[in-house]
Amino acid sequence: MRAEDLPAVHSLQCDAYSASYQEPLDALNSHFELGRSTCLVAVSRGCVAGYLLAHPWSGLPPLLHQPVRHPTQNEYMFIHDLVVAPALQRSGAAVSLLSAVLKIAERDLFSFVRLVSLATAVSFWQKRGFSPAKDEVLPAGYGDAVLMYREV
């Protein structure tokens, strides 16, 4: 991903989610700044058609809609968001983006990856080795989302 991809990333996010989950461009940019090597795009016909925002993190997942700052330590790799345009869904693009970031997490010696899944996407993540995290409460604003993790 490059900084100039962020408007297309924002557009994809707005198309994919209801208003309560859409984040301002400055919040997306802050995730990109934390993970320049772990924020990835899928390109189709010269256009950004999917993305994965991931970066090192520590503690509970960051608040939605707010720019993030570099954590004091890098405890794990956090997948902030994964979106693929409808035209690329079921093409393997999402799995390719995920596989790439898992390889980076392993290379960078993270022992696990965490994410917050929409309730409707839990089965997608479970099929890829993620499990719900028990006994942890998500920050306000995540609704019925599920905190999930996977060892690398």
Secondary structure, 3 states (H helix, E strand, C coil): CCHHHHHHHHHHHHHHCCHHHCCCHHHHHHHHHHCCCCCEEEEECCEEEEEEEEEEECCCCCCCCCCCCCCCCCCEEEEEEEEECHHHCCCCHHHHHHHHHHHHHHHCCCCEEEEEECHHHHHHHHCCCCEECCCCCCCCCCCCCEEEEEEC
